[in-house]
Amino acid sequence: MRLSDRPLLTAAEIQARVAVLGKSISEEYRGKELTVVAVLKGGVVFVSDLIRQLQVPLTLEFIRARSYQGHLSQGIVELPVLPEQPLRGCHVLVVEDIVDTGRTTAAILDRLAAEQPASLALCCLLDKPARHIAPIRIQFVGFTIDDHFVVGYGLDYHERYRELPAIYVLQE
Ligand code: IMP
């Protein structure tokens, strides 16, 4: 496995898009207070840049999802880390690195919706619509990409490459 010679998305392209996303999100939530729920681990780099572009008061929480192939059923998603504060009545924005099949996102949204927030929306840096298996509504999307496996800017392959400032395609 090796990285593409050139980034799929350069650091400058990512930063420019994050600034635009920050503006749209700030407009959407103007006059409200936001609870940002970042998805560990991949969403950490993105959320740390994104919240610095937001012009609304916010609190930051984390959630972690782990999916595994169960013995009888496939694609079970566990949530070993959950937000510390109750979300009832809050305006919740889930911030994720990537939506691939959408299975993880669906499990996260279901779990958070059960807490009866005032609103629940999703912001992902990358979306791979060709891979979705369930319909997922994404209110804020950074980039729509083709069906590549990508690393960098928080995204890993076996825990590596998260530190890269740009996003690369992992090639055979
Ligand atoms: P899901 O298929 O949408 O449930 O995605 C599950 C998880 O797989 C994502 O949250 C990412 O952590 C990981 N993932 C999916 N596609 C990629 C990729 O292209 N690069 C790195 N991680 C990925």
Backbone and ligand atoms as CSV (ligand in chain L), in Angstrom:
chain,resi,resn,atom,element,x,y,z
A,1,MET,N,N,0.843,-1.202,0.000
A,1,MET,CA,C,0.000,0.000,0.000
A,1,MET,C,C,0.879,1.253,0.000
A,2,ARG,N,N,0.485,2.227,-0.792
A,2,ARG,CA,C,1.234,3.487,-0.752
A,2,ARG,C,C,0.283,4.652,-0.994
A,3,LEU,N,N,0.767,5.837,-0.650
A,3,LEU,CA,C,-0.067,7.026,-0.824
A,3,LEU,C,C,0.030,7.541,-2.244
A,4,SER,N,N,-1.031,8.132,-2.743
A,4,SER,CA,C,-0.984,8.777,-4.056
A,4,SER,C,C,0.121,9.839,-4.043
A,5,ASP,N,N,0.777,10.042,-5.187
A,5,ASP,CA,C,1.876,11.013,-5.248
A,5,ASP,C,C,1.387,12.412,-4.900
A,6,ARG,N,N,0.189,12.716,-5.421
A,6,ARG,CA,C,-0.359,14.053,-5.146
A,6,ARG,C,C,-1.582,13.916,-4.248
A,7,PRO,N,N,-1.811,14.907,-3.396
A,7,PRO,CA,C,-2.999,14.811,-2.540
A,7,PRO,C,C,-4.283,14.838,-3.358
A,8,LEU,N,N,-5.292,14.148,-2.874
A,8,LEU,CA,C,-6.633,14.280,-3.459
A,8,LEU,C,C,-7.172,15.663,-3.091
A,9,LEU,N,N,-6.894,16.069,-1.851
A,9,LEU,CA,C,-7.299,17.400,-1.373
A,9,LEU,C,C,-6.104,17.994,-0.632
A,10,THR,N,N,-5.658,19.161,-1.066
A,10,THR,CA,C,-4.497,19.780,-0.411
A,10,THR,C,C,-4.928,20.433,0.902
A,11,ALA,N,N,-3.924,20.717,1.721
A,11,ALA,CA,C,-4.212,21.388,3.002
A,11,ALA,C,C,-4.920,22.717,2.751
A,12,ALA,N,N,-4.498,23.438,1.725
A,12,ALA,CA,C,-5.115,24.752,1.442
A,12,ALA,C,C,-6.570,24.588,1.013
A,13,GLU,N,N,-6.843,23.563,0.194
A,13,GLU,CA,C,-8.239,23.314,-0.227
A,13,GLU,C,C,-9.114,22.955,0.972
A,14,ILE,N,N,-8.566,22.140,1.850
A,14,ILE,CA,C,-9.335,21.736,3.036
A,14,ILE,C,C,-9.619,22.956,3.912
A,15,GLN,N,N,-8.592,23.753,4.153
A,15,GLN,CA,C,-8.783,24.921,5.036
A,15,GLN,C,C,-9.799,25.890,4.450
A,16,ALA,N,N,-9.749,26.076,3.123
A,16,ALA,CA,C,-10.701,27.001,2.482
A,16,ALA,C,C,-12.129,26.486,2.637
A,17,ARG,N,N,-12.301,25.192,2.454
A,17,ARG,CA,C,-13.644,24.611,2.546
A,17,ARG,C,C,-14.160,24.637,3.995
A,18,VAL,N,N,-13.249,24.389,4.943
A,18,VAL,CA,C,-13.642,24.412,6.356
A,18,VAL,C,C,-14.124,25.816,6.738
A,19,ALA,N,N,-13.465,26.834,6.188
A,19,ALA,CA,C,-13.890,28.210,6.485
A,19,ALA,C,C,-15.293,28.470,5.944
A,20,VAL,N,N,-15.589,27.969,4.745
A,20,VAL,CA,C,-16.931,28.140,4.156
A,20,VAL,C,C,-17.972,27.380,4.986
A,21,LEU,N,N,-17.622,26.158,5.360
A,21,LEU,CA,C,-18.546,25.372,6.207
A,21,LEU,C,C,-18.823,26.105,7.518
A,22,GLY,N,N,-17.769,26.673,8.094
A,22,GLY,CA,C,-17.916,27.398,9.356
A,22,GLY,C,C,-18.896,28.550,9.216
A,23,LYS,N,N,-18.816,29.238,8.082
A,23,LYS,CA,C,-19.736,30.360,7.840
A,23,LYS,C,C,-21.170,29.873,7.735
A,24,SER,N,N,-21.394,28.803,6.931
A,24,SER,CA,C,-22.770,28.288,6.758
A,24,SER,C,C,-23.345,27.818,8.087
A,25,ILE,N,N,-22.531,27.111,8.859
A,25,ILE,CA,C,-23.024,26.587,10.140
A,25,ILE,C,C,-23.338,27.742,11.088
A,26,SER,N,N,-22.464,28.748,11.104
A,26,SER,CA,C,-22.702,29.908,11.987
A,26,SER,C,C,-23.996,30.609,11.609
A,27,GLU,N,N,-24.259,30.720,10.290
A,27,GLU,CA,C,-25.508,31.369,9.851
A,27,GLU,C,C,-26.715,30.537,10.279
A,28,GLU,N,N,-26.615,29.238,10.083
A,28,GLU,CA,C,-27.731,28.347,10.411
A,28,GLU,C,C,-28.099,28.413,11.895
A,29,TYR,N,N,-27.091,28.555,12.746
A,29,TYR,CA,C,-27.346,28.488,14.196
A,29,TYR,C,C,-27.261,29.866,14.862
A,30,ARG,N,N,-27.336,30.931,14.060
A,30,ARG,CA,C,-27.216,32.275,14.643
A,30,ARG,C,C,-28.265,32.460,15.744
A,31,GLY,N,N,-27.832,33.000,16.883
A,31,GLY,CA,C,-28.757,33.253,17.990
A,31,GLY,C,C,-28.996,32.029,18.869
A,32,LYS,N,N,-28.374,30.910,18.498
A,32,LYS,CA,C,-28.548,29.687,19.297
A,32,LYS,C,C,-27.205,29.276,19.891
A,33,GLU,N,N,-27.284,28.336,20.788
A,33,GLU,CA,C,-26.055,27.757,21.326
A,33,GLU,C,C,-25.951,26.332,20.773
A,34,LEU,N,N,-24.755,25.946,20.414
A,34,LEU,CA,C,-24.569,24.689,19.701
A,34,LEU,C,C,-23.862,23.668,20.599
A,35,THR,N,N,-24.275,22.414,20.477
A,35,THR,CA,C,-23.514,21.324,21.093
A,35,THR,C,C,-22.894,20.523,19.953
A,36,VAL,N,N,-21.588,20.642,19.822
A,36,VAL,CA,C,-20.870,19.910,18.773
A,36,VAL,C,C,-20.474,18.558,19.343
A,37,VAL,N,N,-20.874,17.493,18.641
A,37,VAL,CA,C,-20.476,16.144,19.061
A,37,VAL,C,C,-19.533,15.594,17.998
A,38,ALA,N,N,-18.244,15.548,18.326
A,38,ALA,CA,C,-17.235,15.085,17.367
A,38,ALA,C,C,-17.090,13.577,17.473
A,39,VAL,N,N,-16.941,12.941,16.324
A,39,VAL,CA,C,-16.814,11.480,16.287
A,39,VAL,C,C,-15.327,11.106,16.322
A,40,LEU,N,N,-14.939,10.394,17.378
A,40,LEU,CA,C,-13.563,9.921,17.537
A,40,LEU,C,C,-13.307,8.728,16.629
A,41,LYS,N,N,-12.059,8.492,16.184
A,41,LYS,CA,C,-10.960,9.410,16.368
A,41,LYS,C,C,-10.828,10.334,15.165
A,42,GLY,N,N,-11.346,9.859,14.019
A,42,GLY,CA,C,-11.069,10.525,12.738
A,42,GLY,C,C,-11.545,11.962,12.652
A,43,GLY,N,N,-12.589,12.302,13.433
A,43,GLY,CA,C,-13.145,13.649,13.316
A,43,GLY,C,C,-12.403,14.706,14.110
A,44,VAL,N,N,-11.345,14.289,14.827
A,44,VAL,CA,C,-10.686,15.207,15.764
A,44,VAL,C,C,-9.977,16.371,15.055
A,45,VAL,N,N,-9.268,16.074,13.981
A,45,VAL,CA,C,-8.529,17.132,13.281
A,45,VAL,C,C,-9.517,18.107,12.642
A,46,PHE,N,N,-10.526,17.549,11.995
A,46,PHE,CA,C,-11.553,18.366,11.338
A,46,PHE,C,C,-12.280,19.241,12.357
A,47,VAL,N,N,-12.713,18.655,13.469
A,47,VAL,CA,C,-13.517,19.441,14.420
A,47,VAL,C,C,-12.682,20.551,15.044
A,48,SER,N,N,-11.392,20.294,15.227
A,48,SER,CA,C,-10.576,21.332,15.868
A,48,SER,C,C,-10.399,22.526,14.932
A,49,ASP,N,N,-10.323,22.285,13.642
A,49,ASP,CA,C,-10.293,23.418,12.691
A,49,ASP,C,C,-11.677,24.050,12.564
A,50,LEU,N,N,-12.704,23.211,12.491
A,50,LEU,CA,C,-14.062,23.721,12.239
A,50,LEU,C,C,-14.549,24.630,13.367
A,51,ILE,N,N,-14.367,24.223,14.617
A,51,ILE,CA,C,-14.935,25.046,15.715
A,51,ILE,C,C,-14.264,26.419,15.768
A,52,ARG,N,N,-13.030,26.505,15.272
A,52,ARG,CA,C,-12.372,27.814,15.270
A,52,ARG,C,C,-12.896,28.717,14.166
A,53,GLN,N,N,-13.757,28.176,13.307
A,53,GLN,CA,C,-14.404,28.981,12.259
A,53,GLN,C,C,-15.858,29.289,12.620
A,54,LEU,N,N,-16.308,28.858,13.789
A,54,LEU,CA,C,-17.711,29.069,14.160
A,54,LEU,C,C,-17.864,30.344,14.977
A,55,GLN,N,N,-18.950,31.042,14.691
A,55,GLN,CA,C,-19.196,32.294,15.409
A,55,GLN,C,C,-20.442,32.202,16.276
A,56,VAL,N,N,-20.684,31.026,16.817
A,56,VAL,CA,C,-21.779,30.851,17.768
A,56,VAL,C,C,-21.179,30.212,19.023
A,57,PRO,N,N,-21.782,30.477,20.196
A,57,PRO,CA,C,-21.264,29.826,21.402
A,57,PRO,C,C,-21.509,28.324,21.330
A,58,LEU,N,N,-20.543,27.545,21.780
A,58,LEU,CA,C,-20.712,26.091,21.653
A,58,LEU,C,C,-20.037,25.348,22.787
A,59,THR,N,N,-20.500,24.129,22.992
A,59,THR,CA,C,-19.777,23.205,23.859
A,59,THR,C,C,-19.381,22.009,22.996
A,60,LEU,N,N,-18.323,21.327,23.414
A,60,LEU,CA,C,-17.766,20.232,22.620
A,60,LEU,C,C,-17.872,18.916,23.379
A,61,GLU,N,N,-18.454,17.941,22.729
A,61,GLU,CA,C,-18.567,16.595,23.299
A,61,GLU,C,C,-17.982,15.601,22.293
A,62,PHE,N,N,-17.777,14.377,22.756
A,62,PHE,CA,C,-17.214,13.345,21.875
A,62,PHE,C,C,-18.055,12.081,21.917
A,63,ILE,N,N,-18.033,11.376,20.811
A,63,ILE,CA,C,-18.663,10.060,20.752
A,63,ILE,C,C,-17.704,9.162,19.974
A,64,ARG,N,N,-17.698,7.888,20.332
A,64,ARG,CA,C,-16.828,6.966,19.591
A,64,ARG,C,C,-17.661,5.800,19.123
A,65,ALA,N,N,-17.467,5.412,17.895
A,65,ALA,CA,C,-18.194,4.265,17.346
A,65,ALA,C,C,-17.179,3.205,16.932
A,66,ARG,N,N,-17.559,1.982,17.182
A,66,ARG,CA,C,-16.707,0.871,16.739
A,66,ARG,C,C,-17.642,-0.132,16.082
A,67,SER,N,N,-17.334,-0.495,14.836
A,67,SER,CA,C,-18.221,-1.481,14.223
A,67,SER,C,C,-17.450,-2.770,14.007
A,68,TYR,N,N,-18.124,-3.851,14.154
A,68,TYR,CA,C,-17.467,-5.136,13.928
A,68,TYR,C,C,-18.472,-6.078,13.278
A,69,GLN,N,N,-17.947,-7.096,12.674
A,69,GLN,CA,C,-18.805,-8.104,12.061
A,69,GLN,C,C,-19.200,-9.093,13.148
A,70,GLY,N,N,-20.454,-9.091,13.500
A,70,GLY,CA,C,-20.915,-9.999,14.546
A,70,GLY,C,C,-20.956,-11.435,14.040
A,71,HIS,N,N,-21.165,-12.357,14.938
A,71,HIS,CA,C,-21.173,-13.765,14.586
A,71,HIS,C,C,-22.372,-14.072,13.676
A,72,LEU,N,N,-23.533,-13.548,14.058
A,72,LEU,CA,C,-24.742,-13.842,13.292
A,72,LEU,C,C,-25.204,-12.663,12.439
A,73,SER,N,N,-25.089,-11.481,12.997
A,73,SER,CA,C,-25.530,-10.313,12.237
A,73,SER,C,C,-24.296,-9.532,11.811
A,74,GLN,N,N,-24.385,-8.811,10.717
A,74,GLN,CA,C,-23.201,-8.091,10.258
A,74,GLN,C,C,-23.333,-6.604,10.556
A,75,GLY,N,N,-22.174,-5.997,10.774
A,75,GLY,CA,C,-22.144,-4.556,10.921
A,75,GLY,C,C,-22.785,-4.030,12.192
A,76,ILE,N,N,-22.485,-4.671,13.321
A,76,ILE,CA,C,-22.982,-4.162,14.598
A,76,ILE,C,C,-22.118,-2.963,14.994
A,77,VAL,N,N,-22.764,-1.880,15.420
A,77,VAL,CA,C,-22.014,-0.692,15.807
A,77,VAL,C,C,-22.138,-0.505,17.319
A,78,GLU,N,N,-20.989,-0.464,17.986
A,78,GLU,CA,C,-20.950,-0.185,19.431
A,78,GLU,C,C,-20.544,1.259,19.639
A,79,LEU,N,N,-21.009,1.872,20.719
A,79,LEU,CA,C,-20.654,3.262,21.003
A,79,LEU,C,C,-19.964,3.319,22.376
A,80,PRO,N,N,-18.653,3.010,22.430
A,80,PRO,CA,C,-17.967,2.905,23.717
A,80,PRO,C,C,-17.718,4.246,24.409
A,81,VAL,N,N,-17.802,5.354,23.693
A,81,VAL,CA,C,-17.684,6.677,24.322
A,81,VAL,C,C,-18.914,7.471,23.944
A,82,LEU,N,N,-19.568,8.068,24.935
A,82,LEU,CA,C,-20.787,8.851,24.693
A,82,LEU,C,C,-20.606,10.252,25.278
A,83,PRO,N,N,-21.380,11.235,24.804
A,83,PRO,CA,C,-21.268,12.588,25.372
A,83,PRO,C,C,-21.490,12.566,26.881
A,84,GLU,N,N,-20.753,13.439,27.588
A,84,GLU,CA,C,-20.871,13.477,29.053
A,84,GLU,C,C,-22.104,14.239,29.498
A,85,GLN,N,N,-22.497,15.266,28.727
A,85,GLN,CA,C,-23.642,16.095,29.113
A,85,GLN,C,C,-24.918,15.552,28.487
A,86,PRO,N,N,-26.063,15.665,29.183
A,86,PRO,CA,C,-27.334,15.286,28.560
A,86,PRO,C,C,-27.636,16.211,27.382
A,87,LEU,N,N,-28.206,15.671,26.326
A,87,LEU,CA,C,-28.413,16.455,25.100
A,87,LEU,C,C,-29.856,16.915,24.924
A,88,ARG,N,N,-30.709,16.534,25.839
A,88,ARG,CA,C,-32.123,16.895,25.735
A,88,ARG,C,C,-32.268,18.416,25.597
A,89,GLY,N,N,-32.999,18.836,24.550
A,89,GLY,CA,C,-33.257,20.261,24.344
A,89,GLY,C,C,-32.097,21.030,23.709
A,90,CYS,N,N,-30.986,20.354,23.396
A,90,CYS,CA,C,-29.818,21.036,22.814
A,90,CYS,C,C,-29.869,21.000,21.286
A,91,HIS,N,N,-29.207,21.978,20.676
A,91,HIS,CA,C,-29.016,21.942,19.227
A,91,HIS,C,C,-27.709,21.193,18.970
A,92,VAL,N,N,-27.845,19.973,18.482
A,92,VAL,CA,C,-26.687,19.079,18.371
A,92,VAL,C,C,-26.210,19.000,16.918
A,93,LEU,N,N,-24.914,19.201,16.734
A,93,LEU,CA,C,-24.294,19.027,15.418
A,93,LEU,C,C,-23.233,17.937,15.538
A,94,VAL,N,N,-23.442,16.834,14.838
A,94,VAL,CA,C,-22.471,15.739,14.826
A,94,VAL,C,C,-21.419,16.055,13.756
A,95,VAL,N,N,-20.148,15.967,14.148
A,95,VAL,CA,C,-19.063,16.280,13.208
A,95,VAL,C,C,-18.229,15.028,12.987
A,96,GLU,N,N,-18.218,14.570,11.744
A,96,GLU,CA,C,-17.580,13.304,11.387
A,96,GLU,C,C,-16.562,13.513,10.290
A,97,ASP,N,N,-15.592,12.613,10.232
A,97,ASP,CA,C,-14.608,12.708,9.153
A,97,ASP,C,C,-15.203,12.268,7.816
A,98,ILE,N,N,-15.861,11.102,7.802
A,98,ILE,CA,C,-16.273,10.548,6.509
A,98,ILE,C,C,-17.539,9.708,6.657
A,99,VAL,N,N,-18.420,9.816,5.686
A,99,VAL,CA,C,-19.566,8.912,5.614
A,99,VAL,C,C,-19.310,7.965,4.447
A,100,ASP,N,N,-19.167,6.695,4.792
A,100,ASP,CA,C,-18.859,5.682,3.787
A,100,ASP,C,C,-20.159,4.919,3.510
A,101,THR,N,N,-20.388,3.786,4.171
A,101,THR,CA,C,-21.682,3.116,3.984
A,101,THR,C,C,-22.800,3.876,4.694
A,102,GLY,N,N,-22.431,4.660,5.699
A,102,GLY,CA,C,-23.437,5.401,6.477
A,102,GLY,C,C,-23.929,4.629,7.695
A,103,ARG,N,N,-23.423,3.405,7.864
A,103,ARG,CA,C,-23.895,2.566,8.963
A,103,ARG,C,C,-23.518,3.167,10.336
A,104,THR,N,N,-22.266,3.601,10.434
A,104,THR,CA,C,-21.802,4.200,11.696
A,104,THR,C,C,-22.595,5.464,12.004
A,105,THR,N,N,-22.734,6.299,10.994
A,105,THR,CA,C,-23.454,7.564,11.171
A,105,THR,C,C,-24.892,7.300,11.600
A,106,ALA,N,N,-25.541,6.328,10.972
A,106,ALA,CA,C,-26.936,6.028,11.300
A,106,ALA,C,C,-27.049,5.601,12.768
A,107,ALA,N,N,-26.099,4.778,13.225
A,107,ALA,CA,C,-26.141,4.320,14.623
A,107,ALA,C,C,-25.936,5.498,15.576
A,108,ILE,N,N,-25.013,6.387,15.226
A,108,ILE,CA,C,-24.741,7.558,16.073
A,108,ILE,C,C,-25.977,8.465,16.124
A,109,LEU,N,N,-26.569,8.730,14.969
A,109,LEU,CA,C,-27.728,9.625,14.930
A,109,LEU,C,C,-28.907,9.024,15.693
A,110,ASP,N,N,-29.117,7.722,15.550
A,110,ASP,CA,C,-30.206,7.048,16.282
A,110,ASP,C,C,-30.024,7.204,17.789
A,111,ARG,N,N,-28.797,6.955,18.234
A,111,ARG,CA,C,-28.505,7.014,19.677
A,111,ARG,C,C,-28.701,8.436,20.209
A,112,LEU,N,N,-28.232,9.426,19.447
A,112,LEU,CA,C,-28.344,10.813,19.922
A,112,LEU,C,C,-29.790,11.304,19.849
A,113,ALA,N,N,-30.525,10.863,18.836
A,113,ALA,CA,C,-31.933,11.269,18.697
A,113,ALA,C,C,-32.742,10.789,19.896
A,114,ALA,N,N,-32.350,9.639,20.459
A,114,ALA,CA,C,-33.077,9.085,21.608
A,114,ALA,C,C,-33.015,10.012,22.817
A,115,GLU,N,N,-32.034,10.920,22.835
A,115,GLU,CA,C,-31.916,11.867,23.959
A,115,GLU,C,C,-32.813,13.083,23.780
A,116,GLN,N,N,-33.539,13.137,22.684
A,116,GLN,CA,C,-34.483,14.219,22.395
A,116,GLN,C,C,-33.833,15.610,22.378
A,117,PRO,N,N,-32.824,15.772,21.517
A,117,PRO,CA,C,-32.268,17.120,21.358
A,117,PRO,C,C,-33.288,18.036,20.670
A,118,ALA,N,N,-33.100,19.351,20.784
A,118,ALA,CA,C,-34.001,20.296,20.107
A,118,ALA,C,C,-33.837,20.159,18.597
A,119,SER,N,N,-32.597,19.927,18.157
A,119,SER,CA,C,-32.345,19.650,16.736
A,119,SER,C,C,-31.107,18.773,16.642
A,120,LEU,N,N,-31.022,18.054,15.529
A,120,LEU,CA,C,-29.902,17.126,15.333
A,120,LEU,C,C,-29.489,17.189,13.874
A,121,ALA,N,N,-28.253,17.602,13.632
A,121,ALA,CA,C,-27.778,17.721,12.251
A,121,ALA,C,C,-26.396,17.082,12.144
A,122,LEU,N,N,-25.992,16.849,10.897
A,122,LEU,CA,C,-24.725,16.153,10.627
A,122,LEU,C,C,-23.845,17.001,9.721
A,123,CYS,N,N,-22.578,17.090,10.098
A,123,CYS,CA,C,-21.574,17.733,9.240
A,123,CYS,C,C,-20.458,16.728,9.028
A,124,CYS,N,N,-20.176,16.383,7.771
A,124,CYS,CA,C,-19.035,15.497,7.532
A,124,CYS,C,C,-18.084,16.169,6.559
A,125,LEU,N,N,-16.810,15.902,6.750
A,125,LEU,CA,C,-15.823,16.485,5.843
A,125,LEU,C,C,-15.927,15.835,4.473
A,126,LEU,N,N,-16.026,14.497,4.457
A,126,LEU,CA,C,-16.041,13.760,3.194
A,126,LEU,C,C,-17.275,12.876,3.116
A,127,ASP,N,N,-17.840,12.794,1.932
A,127,ASP,CA,C,-18.978,11.898,1.715
A,127,ASP,C,C,-18.693,11.048,0.489
A,128,LYS,N,N,-18.925,9.730,0.633
A,128,LYS,CA,C,-18.772,8.811,-0.513
A,128,LYS,C,C,-20.156,8.283,-0.864
A,129,PRO,N,N,-20.980,9.051,-1.579
A,129,PRO,CA,C,-22.372,8.644,-1.814
A,129,PRO,C,C,-22.506,7.305,-2.530
A,130,ALA,N,N,-21.520,6.937,-3.344
A,130,ALA,CA,C,-21.603,5.661,-4.078
A,130,ALA,C,C,-21.623,4.469,-3.129
A,131,ARG,N,N,-21.167,4.661,-1.887
A,131,ARG,CA,C,-21.053,3.554,-0.934
A,131,ARG,C,C,-22.207,3.480,0.063
A,132,HIS,N,N,-23.063,4.500,0.079
A,132,HIS,CA,C,-24.142,4.492,1.083
A,132,HIS,C,C,-25.005,3.238,0.937
A,133,ILE,N,N,-25.361,2.633,2.069
A,133,ILE,CA,C,-26.300,1.510,1.993
A,133,ILE,C,C,-27.653,1.896,2.554
A,134,ALA,N,N,-27.674,2.955,3.342
A,134,ALA,CA,C,-28.947,3.431,3.900
A,134,ALA,C,C,-29.046,4.915,3.585
A,135,PRO,N,N,-30.275,5.428,3.395
A,135,PRO,CA,C,-30.390,6.861,3.127
A,135,PRO,C,C,-29.953,7.662,4.356
A,136,ILE,N,N,-29.066,8.613,4.134
A,136,ILE,CA,C,-28.555,9.432,5.236
A,136,ILE,C,C,-28.668,10.885,4.801
A,137,ARG,N,N,-29.266,11.702,5.633
A,137,ARG,CA,C,-29.327,13.138,5.311
A,137,ARG,C,C,-28.134,13.825,5.940
A,138,ILE,N,N,-27.344,14.486,5.099
A,138,ILE,CA,C,-26.172,15.198,5.612
A,138,ILE,C,C,-26.411,16.687,5.350
A,139,GLN,N,N,-26.488,17.450,6.415
A,139,GLN,CA,C,-26.812,18.873,6.253
A,139,GLN,C,C,-25.606,19.684,5.772
A,140,PHE,N,N,-24.402,19.325,6.204
A,140,PHE,CA,C,-23.200,20.080,5.819
A,140,PHE,C,C,-22.126,19.097,5.352
A,141,VAL,N,N,-21.752,19.200,4.074
A,141,VAL,CA,C,-20.741,18.294,3.501
A,141,VAL,C,C,-19.540,19.117,3.041
A,142,GLY,N,N,-18.338,18.664,3.432
A,142,GLY,CA,C,-17.131,19.336,2.959
A,142,GLY,C,C,-16.890,19.036,1.490
A,143,PHE,N,N,-16.626,17.769,1.185
A,143,PHE,CA,C,-16.341,17.336,-0.185
A,143,PHE,C,C,-17.044,16.006,-0.464
A,144,THR,N,N,-17.583,15.886,-1.661
A,144,THR,CA,C,-18.105,14.603,-2.126
A,144,THR,C,C,-16.981,13.951,-2.927
A,145,ILE,N,N,-16.640,12.702,-2.565
A,145,ILE,CA,C,-15.530,12.042,-3.267
A,145,ILE,C,C,-15.987,10.716,-3.875
A,146,ASP,N,N,-15.203,10.238,-4.839
A,146,ASP,CA,C,-15.479,8.930,-5.437
A,146,ASP,C,C,-15.106,7.833,-4.434
A,147,ASP,N,N,-15.340,6.606,-4.839
A,147,ASP,CA,C,-15.114,5.475,-3.955
A,147,ASP,C,C,-13.628,5.139,-3.845
A,148,HIS,N,N,-12.895,5.996,-3.113
A,148,HIS,CA,C,-11.476,5.740,-2.825
A,148,HIS,C,C,-11.329,5.508,-1.339
A,149,PHE,N,N,-10.263,4.804,-0.943
A,149,PHE,CA,C,-9.919,4.795,0.479
A,149,PHE,C,C,-8.910,5.914,0.691
A,150,VAL,N,N,-9.235,6.827,1.569
A,150,VAL,CA,C,-8.412,8.021,1.734
A,150,VAL,C,C,-7.855,8.107,3.152
A,151,VAL,N,N,-6.697,8.756,3.262
A,151,VAL,CA,C,-6.055,8.939,4.578
A,151,VAL,C,C,-5.533,10.359,4.701
A,152,GLY,N,N,-5.239,10.742,5.937
A,152,GLY,CA,C,-4.711,12.077,6.222
A,152,GLY,C,C,-5.780,12.953,6.844
A,153,TYR,N,N,-5.352,14.057,7.464
A,153,TYR,CA,C,-6.265,15.011,8.095
A,153,TYR,C,C,-7.244,14.291,9.049
A,154,GLY,N,N,-6.677,13.405,9.848
A,154,GLY,CA,C,-7.488,12.683,10.838
A,154,GLY,C,C,-7.864,11.276,10.415
A,155,LEU,N,N,-7.899,11.019,9.114
A,155,LEU,CA,C,-8.300,9.699,8.614
A,155,LEU,C,C,-7.101,8.752,8.603
A,156,ASP,N,N,-7.346,7.509,9.006
A,156,ASP,CA,C,-6.235,6.573,9.159
A,156,ASP,C,C,-6.388,5.334,8.287
A,157,TYR,N,N,-5.263,4.630,8.187
A,157,TYR,CA,C,-5.273,3.243,7.722
A,157,TYR,C,C,-4.491,2.484,8.782
A,158,HIS,N,N,-5.143,1.591,9.525
A,158,HIS,CA,C,-4.517,0.924,10.669
A,158,HIS,C,C,-3.816,1.922,11.587
A,159,GLU,N,N,-4.515,3.010,11.900
A,159,GLU,CA,C,-4.055,4.038,12.848
A,159,GLU,C,C,-2.933,4.929,12.316
A,160,ARG,N,N,-2.531,4.752,11.087
A,160,ARG,CA,C,-1.457,5.607,10.553
A,160,ARG,C,C,-2.022,6.709,9.669
A,161,TYR,N,N,-1.212,7.720,9.463
A,161,TYR,CA,C,-1.436,8.836,8.523
A,161,TYR,C,C,-2.371,9.932,9.038
A,162,ARG,N,N,-2.867,9.825,10.278
A,162,ARG,CA,C,-3.816,10.841,10.749
A,162,ARG,C,C,-3.199,12.237,10.763
A,163,GLU,N,N,-1.874,12.306,10.932
A,163,GLU,CA,C,-1.207,13.592,11.129
A,163,GLU,C,C,-0.980,14.379,9.831
A,164,LEU,N,N,-1.209,13.744,8.686
A,164,LEU,CA,C,-0.939,14.447,7.426
A,164,LEU,C,C,-1.897,15.626,7.252
A,165,PRO,N,N,-1.379,16.788,6.844
A,165,PRO,CA,C,-2.255,17.958,6.704
A,165,PRO,C,C,-3.145,17.913,5.459
A,166,ALA,N,N,-2.806,17.045,4.498
A,166,ALA,CA,C,-3.614,16.905,3.279
A,166,ALA,C,C,-4.244,15.513,3.263
A,167,ILE,N,N,-5.143,15.288,2.299
A,167,ILE,CA,C,-5.798,13.976,2.172
A,167,ILE,C,C,-5.295,13.279,0.910
A,168,TYR,N,N,-4.884,12.020,1.088
A,168,TYR,CA,C,-4.312,11.219,-0.005
A,168,TYR,C,C,-5.153,9.974,-0.241
A,169,VAL,N,N,-5.073,9.455,-1.468
A,169,VAL,CA,C,-5.700,8.169,-1.765
A,169,VAL,C,C,-4.694,7.077,-1.425
A,170,LEU,N,N,-5.166,6.042,-0.735
A,170,LEU,CA,C,-4.307,4.892,-0.450
A,170,LEU,C,C,-4.412,3.934,-1.619
A,171,GLN,N,N,-3.252,3.620,-2.218
A,171,GLN,CA,C,-3.263,2.795,-3.427
A,171,GLN,C,C,-2.614,1.445,-3.176
A,172,GLU,N,N,-3.037,0.468,-3.946
A,172,GLU,CA,C,-2.439,-0.886,-3.839
A,172,GLU,C,C,-0.985,-0.833,-4.267
L,1,IMP,P1,P,-19.323,3.714,7.528
L,1,IMP,O1,O,-19.136,2.653,6.496
L,1,IMP,O2,O,-19.959,4.945,6.935
L,1,IMP,O3,O,-20.033,3.198,8.728
L,1,IMP,O4,O,-17.872,4.157,7.970
L,1,IMP,C1,C,-17.224,3.548,9.033
L,1,IMP,C2,C,-15.898,4.167,9.327
L,1,IMP,O5,O,-14.955,3.625,8.417
L,1,IMP,C3,C,-15.746,5.686,9.151
L,1,IMP,O6,O,-16.213,6.424,10.251
L,1,IMP,C4,C,-14.248,5.794,9.031
L,1,IMP,O7,O,-13.635,5.779,10.306
L,1,IMP,C5,C,-13.903,4.523,8.278
L,1,IMP,N1,N,-13.701,4.807,6.849
L,1,IMP,C6,C,-14.573,4.658,5.839
L,1,IMP,N2,N,-14.014,5.034,4.663
L,1,IMP,C7,C,-12.753,5.436,4.979
L,1,IMP,C8,C,-11.655,5.958,4.203
L,1,IMP,O8,O,-11.718,6.141,2.981
L,1,IMP,N3,N,-10.530,6.248,4.888
L,1,IMP,C9,C,-10.394,6.081,6.246
L,1,IMP,N4,N,-11.388,5.610,7.000
L,1,IMP,C10,C,-12.560,5.290,6.370
